[in-house]
Amino acid sequence: ARSIKHRDGLAVERLWRIRLAHADLETDDEGLADKLGIEATPDLAGVLRRNIETLLAPLVQALHRKSGLSCNALWRLVTDSFSQLFLDAGRRFGRVEGAKADALLVLKSSGSPLANRQMHYFDIELRSDDQPERLLASVAFRARGGCCRYYTVEGGHLCATCVLQDPAERAAFGLLQSNLDG
């Protein structure tokens, strides 16, 4: 993620990276916690979730006061962003299914402000017209749990994967095929 601060007419860009060196967020290898600078725990997903919540709670509160948008709606947007980051990382490192599973461990924890039932992953599939059983291409996609509100601007509309879309209409476009994880 990138952040830009403007100071004295200069733009200072910072690049933030979250790197998880371990493929399974539920377990901890000997020495991994030391390398990451965290307390040794078998629950790395919980550590990440709690840190996201702690770091972003002040931002969510400030945006709530300024915009009037509910805290729940803002947390859904946070979850949507992190769920996409997990998916992008999975694509980059060739472990999409693992990244989706990791994301669900972090973002779907009961009682967390990050948890919402609408956010899930699914696959968009392109099949041959001649041979429907022949899969030509497939890509994992994230369905958001929150709405970006693009439909409220002049000329805007509901996005194809918007949580406000009628699920039957999304299915008609082939956007709810498989892998509905929650």
PEWOWO-V125036 format. One line per field, one symbol per residue. burial: b if it has 9 or more other C-alpha atoms within 8 Angstrom, else e. A space follows every 10 residues. Layout:
burial: ???
//
This chain:
burial: eeeeeeeeee eeeeeeeeee eeeebebbee ebbbeeeeee eebbbeebbe eebeeeeeeb bebbeeeebe bebbbbbbbb ebbbebbebb beeebbebbb ebbbbbbbbe eeebbbebbb bbbbbebbee eeeebeebeb bbbbbbbeeb beeeeeebee bbbebeeeeb beebbbbeee ee
//
